[in-house]
Amino acid sequence: MSTYWFRPKRYGYGATPVTWQGWALTLGTLAVVIGATVTMTTRSAADPLFWFALAVEIAAVIALIAIGRIKTEGGWRWRWGDR
C-alpha cells in the first residue's frame, strides 16, 4: 500500500506536502539549502568546501524533486484548477 506525501497543486505545476513525511522532506531540504548557502557565502570559490556545499545543495534539491514526483498522488502536470 503506497501512501502519498504530496498533493498536486490546483493551479500550475508541482505539488504541496500533505503528510508529516512530505513536510519533513521539504523542511529538511530547506535546512540543507540554507546551510549550504551560508557555507558558500563565507568561503571563496578556491576553497574545496565551497564546491562541496554547492554539490550537496544541488543533490538535495534533485532528491526533493525526484521523491516529490514519486510520492505525489496523481503525478505532476500543469493544472488549470477545477474543471
C-alpha positions in Angstrom: 0.0 0.0 0.0 1.5 3.3 -1.1 0.8 6.4 0.8 1.3 9.7 -0.9 3.2 12.6 0.8 2.2 15.3 -1.6 -1.0 16.5 -3.3 -0.9 18.2 -6.8 -1.3 21.9 -6.8 -4.7 23.1 -8.0 -3.2 25.7 -10.3 0.2 25.4 -12.1 2.8 22.7 -11.9 4.1 20.8 -8.8 2.8 19.6 -5.5 2.2 20.6 -1.9 3.1 18.5 1.2 0.1 16.9 2.9 1.7 14.5 5.4 4.3 14.8 8.0 6.8 12.9 5.8 6.3 15.4 3.0 6.7 18.3 5.3 9.8 16.7 6.9 11.4 16.2 3.4 10.6 19.8 2.4 11.9 21.4 5.6 14.9 19.1 5.7 15.8 20.2 2.1 15.3 23.8 3.1 17.7 23.4 6.0 20.3 21.8 3.8 19.9 24.6 1.2 20.2 27.3 3.9 23.3 25.6 5.5 25.0 25.2 2.1 24.2 28.8 1.1 25.7 30.1 4.3 28.8 28.0 3.9 29.2 29.1 0.3 28.9 32.8 1.2 31.6 32.5 3.8 34.1 30.8 1.5 35.9 31.7 -1.7 35.5 29.8 -4.9 39.0 28.5 -4.5 38.0 26.6 -1.3 37.0 23.0 -1.9 34.4 23.3 0.8 32.6 25.9 -1.4 32.2 23.3 -4.2 31.3 20.5 -1.7 28.5 22.7 -0.3 27.3 23.5 -3.8 27.2 19.8 -4.7 25.3 19.0 -1.6 22.8 21.7 -2.3 22.2 20.6 -5.8 21.8 16.9 -4.7 19.3 17.9 -2.0 17.1 19.8 -4.5 17.3 17.0 -7.0 16.3 14.4 -4.3 13.4 16.6 -3.2 12.1 16.8 -6.8 12.6 13.1 -7.5 11.0 11.9 -4.3 8.2 14.5 -4.6 7.3 13.3 -8.1 7.2 9.7 -6.9 5.2 10.4 -3.8 2.6 12.7 -5.4 -0.9 11.4 -5.8 -1.9 11.9 -9.5 1.5 12.9 -10.7 2.8 16.2 -11.9 1.3 18.1 -14.8 0.1 21.6 -15.5 -3.3 22.2 -13.9 -5.9 24.9 -14.5 -8.0 24.4 -11.4 -11.2 22.5 -11.0 -12.6 21.8 -14.5 
